[in-house]
Amino acid sequence: MQFEIDNIYHIYNQGNTKQKIFHSDENYLYFLKLYRKFVLPHSDLLAYCLMPNHFHFLVNTNSQSTKIRKVGSLNLSELSNGIRMLLSSYSLAINKQEKSTGSQFR
């Protein structure tokens, strides 16, 4: 997705096949920790809601959000790359915790 500076975006995703993505209180906290690491430096958080099988973030983009970063053969905005890192890092951790494989998110 292409982001524009100083716009508000609703970022959301759901568990693959509507499955739970948060299995414990610690999972919620870990997800927010990853959000702070990968996404927060590239946007301003206005609101969020974490539910057992999905999440919502309302963010306002800033000048950092739209900077382009080369990731392999892709050119991604810093915000897109941050979201990618959040979801992939969390999926790896949950797959390890639940002794599963594959995508956690739709």
Buried (B, 14 or more C-beta within 10 A) or exposed (E): EEBEEEEEBEBBBBBBEEBBBBEEEEBBEBBBEBBEEBBBEBBBEEEBEBBEEBBEBBBBBBEBBBEEBEEEEEEBBBBBBBBBBBBBBBBEBBBEEEEEEEEBBE
